[in-house]
């Protein structure tokens, strides 16, 4: 029986009575969606692991190792810095973005999420692909975050370099799945973090009281 003042028979307002029920329903939907996404994530990882690609294995393994500690980005930045003007500014912008991405991924996100690394042996990832399994958490991919951040940061200043750098960052991202150290969801999140880090770094550079450093 509904009272004239909008209260139900229990005396609790209708919107409040339905609130917990609606919240529980939304929570259940979100939990189910996350389970489905994890299932897709694992299925894609397994599909990559079991697909024979002997021609690509060595190249992608070497690319993944080259991206350790952002060595690849540092090397490109060093080459750009040789030339004054926009190339040097692009190098500086790219490295600033890498610094933000690395700190965000390794000091914040990985410690909050703490996702376990994939079970490479169970997935039967061929030894020819493998790189050392990092001890850090799996989510997000720090390699991907840094590579994408550098590509966006440097490419924004030097537009002609954006497509090659983005292509290289995409290859680095895939190499982390191919070598078995990350799920696809890890690298997707890493890419999003890389873009956000590049945007953040650019705003920080512009907001410095003494102007942009280079």
C-alpha positions as CSV (number, residue, x, y, z in Angstrom):
1,X,0.0,0.0,0.0
2,X,1.4,3.4,-1.0
3,X,1.0,6.4,1.3
4,X,0.1,9.8,-0.1
5,X,3.5,11.3,0.8
6,X,5.4,8.9,-1.5
7,X,6.4,6.5,1.2
8,X,5.8,2.7,0.9
9,X,3.9,0.6,3.3
10,X,7.1,0.3,5.4
11,X,7.4,4.0,5.8
12,X,10.7,4.1,3.8
13,X,10.7,6.5,0.8
14,X,10.3,4.6,-2.5
15,X,13.6,5.9,-4.0
16,X,15.5,4.9,-0.8
17,X,13.9,1.4,-0.6
18,X,14.9,0.7,-4.2
19,X,18.3,2.2,-3.8
20,X,20.2,-0.7,-2.3
21,X,18.5,-3.1,-4.7
22,X,19.4,-1.1,-7.8
23,X,23.0,-0.7,-6.5
24,X,23.3,-4.4,-6.0
25,X,22.0,-5.0,-9.5
26,X,24.5,-2.6,-11.0
27,X,27.3,-4.2,-9.0
28,X,26.3,-7.7,-10.2
29,X,26.3,-6.5,-13.8
30,X,29.7,-4.8,-13.4
31,X,31.2,-8.0,-11.8
32,X,29.8,-10.2,-14.6
33,X,31.1,-7.8,-17.2
34,X,34.6,-7.9,-15.6
35,X,34.5,-11.7,-15.6
36,X,33.6,-11.8,-19.3
37,X,36.4,-9.3,-20.1
38,X,38.9,-11.4,-18.1
39,X,37.8,-14.5,-20.1
40,X,38.3,-12.7,-23.4
41,X,41.7,-11.4,-22.2
42,X,42.8,-14.9,-21.3
43,X,41.4,-16.4,-24.6
44,X,43.3,-13.9,-26.7
45,X,46.5,-14.5,-24.8
46,X,46.1,-18.2,-25.3
47,X,45.4,-17.8,-29.0
48,X,48.6,-15.7,-29.4
49,X,50.6,-18.2,-27.4
50,X,49.5,-21.2,-29.4
51,X,49.8,-19.7,-32.9
52,X,53.1,-20.7,-34.5
53,X,55.1,-17.6,-35.8
54,X,58.7,-18.7,-36.1
55,X,59.6,-15.9,-38.5
56,X,58.5,-13.3,-36.0
57,X,59.6,-14.8,-32.7
58,X,63.2,-13.7,-32.7
59,X,62.5,-10.1,-33.9
60,X,59.7,-9.6,-31.4
61,X,61.8,-11.0,-28.5
62,X,64.6,-8.6,-29.4
63,X,62.3,-5.7,-29.7
64,X,60.8,-6.4,-26.3
65,X,64.2,-6.6,-24.7
66,X,65.3,-3.4,-26.5
67,X,62.3,-1.6,-24.8
68,X,63.5,-2.6,-21.3
69,X,63.9,0.4,-19.1
70,X,62.9,2.6,-22.1
71,X,66.2,2.0,-23.8
72,X,64.6,2.2,-27.2
73,X,63.0,5.6,-26.4
74,X,66.2,6.9,-24.9
75,X,68.2,5.9,-28.0
76,X,65.7,7.7,-30.3
77,X,65.7,10.7,-28.1
78,X,69.5,10.9,-28.2
79,X,69.4,10.8,-32.0
80,X,66.8,13.6,-32.1
81,X,68.6,15.7,-29.6
82,X,71.6,16.0,-32.0
83,X,69.5,18.3,-34.1
84,X,68.6,21.7,-32.7
85,X,65.1,23.2,-32.8
86,X,62.0,20.9,-33.1
87,X,63.8,17.6,-33.0
88,X,65.6,18.5,-29.8
89,X,62.3,19.8,-28.3
90,X,60.6,16.6,-29.4
91,X,63.2,14.5,-27.6
92,X,62.7,16.5,-24.4
93,X,58.9,16.3,-24.6
94,X,59.1,12.5,-25.3
95,X,61.4,11.9,-22.3
96,X,59.2,14.0,-20.0
97,X,56.2,11.9,-21.1
98,X,58.1,8.7,-20.4
99,X,59.0,9.9,-16.9
100,X,55.3,10.5,-16.1
101,X,54.2,7.2,-17.7
102,X,56.9,5.2,-15.9
103,X,56.1,6.7,-12.5
104,X,52.4,6.3,-13.0
105,X,52.6,2.6,-14.1
106,X,55.3,1.4,-11.7
107,X,54.9,3.4,-8.6
108,X,51.1,3.7,-8.6
109,X,49.0,1.5,-10.9
110,X,51.0,-1.8,-10.5
111,X,51.0,-1.4,-6.7
112,X,47.2,-0.8,-6.7
113,X,46.1,-3.5,-9.0
114,X,48.7,-6.3,-8.3
115,X,47.6,-8.5,-11.1
116,X,49.6,-11.7,-11.4
117,X,51.7,-12.3,-14.5
118,X,50.4,-14.9,-17.0
119,X,51.3,-18.6,-16.5
120,X,53.5,-18.8,-19.6
121,X,54.3,-22.5,-19.1
122,X,50.6,-23.5,-18.8
123,X,49.9,-21.5,-22.0
124,X,52.8,-23.3,-23.7
125,X,54.5,-20.1,-25.0
126,X,57.4,-21.4,-27.1
127,X,60.8,-20.9,-25.6
128,X,62.1,-19.1,-28.7
129,X,59.8,-16.2,-27.9
130,X,60.5,-15.8,-24.2
131,X,62.1,-12.9,-22.4
132,X,62.8,-12.9,-18.6
133,X,59.5,-12.7,-16.7
134,X,59.4,-9.5,-14.7
135,X,58.9,-9.7,-11.0
136,X,56.5,-6.7,-11.0
137,X,52.7,-6.9,-11.3
138,X,51.2,-7.5,-14.7
139,X,48.7,-4.6,-14.9
140,X,49.3,-2.2,-16.7
141,X,52.2,-2.8,-19.1
142,X,54.9,-0.3,-18.2
143,X,56.8,-1.0,-21.5
144,X,53.7,0.0,-23.5
145,X,52.9,3.0,-21.3
146,X,56.4,4.4,-21.8
147,X,56.6,3.6,-25.5
148,X,53.2,5.2,-26.3
149,X,54.0,8.2,-24.0
150,X,57.2,8.8,-25.9
151,X,55.5,8.5,-29.3
152,X,52.7,11.0,-28.4
153,X,55.0,13.3,-26.5
154,X,57.7,13.5,-29.2
155,X,55.2,13.3,-32.1
156,X,53.1,16.2,-30.9
157,X,56.2,18.4,-31.2
158,X,57.5,16.8,-34.4
159,X,54.4,15.6,-36.3
160,X,56.4,13.9,-39.0
161,X,57.7,11.4,-36.4
162,X,54.3,10.6,-34.9
163,X,53.3,7.7,-37.3
164,X,56.7,5.9,-37.2
165,X,56.9,6.3,-33.4
166,X,53.3,5.2,-32.9
167,X,53.9,2.1,-35.1
168,X,57.0,1.3,-33.1
169,X,55.1,1.7,-29.8
170,X,52.3,-0.6,-31.2
171,X,55.0,-3.2,-32.0
172,X,56.4,-3.0,-28.5
173,X,53.0,-3.4,-27.0
174,X,52.3,-6.5,-29.1
175,X,55.7,-7.9,-28.3
176,X,54.8,-8.0,-24.6
177,X,51.9,-10.3,-25.3
178,X,53.8,-12.3,-27.9
179,X,56.6,-13.0,-25.5
180,X,54.1,-14.1,-22.9
181,X,54.8,-11.6,-20.1
182,X,51.5,-9.6,-20.4
183,X,47.8,-10.2,-21.2
184,X,46.3,-8.1,-24.0
185,X,44.3,-6.1,-21.4
186,X,47.6,-5.1,-19.7
187,X,48.9,-3.5,-22.9
188,X,45.6,-1.9,-23.7
189,X,45.6,-0.2,-20.3
190,X,49.3,0.7,-20.7
191,X,48.5,2.4,-24.0
192,X,45.7,4.4,-22.4
193,X,48.1,5.4,-19.6
194,X,50.7,6.4,-22.1
195,X,48.4,8.8,-23.9
196,X,47.2,10.3,-20.6
197,X,50.9,10.6,-19.4
198,X,51.9,12.4,-22.6
199,X,49.0,14.9,-22.2
200,X,49.8,15.4,-18.5
201,X,53.5,16.0,-19.2
202,X,52.7,18.5,-21.9
203,X,50.5,20.5,-19.5
204,X,53.1,20.4,-16.8
205,X,55.8,21.6,-19.2
206,X,53.6,24.5,-20.3
207,X,52.8,25.4,-16.7
208,X,56.4,25.8,-15.5
209,X,57.1,29.3,-14.3
210,X,60.4,29.5,-16.1
211,X,58.9,28.2,-19.4
212,X,59.4,24.9,-21.2
213,X,62.8,23.4,-20.4
214,X,63.8,22.8,-24.0
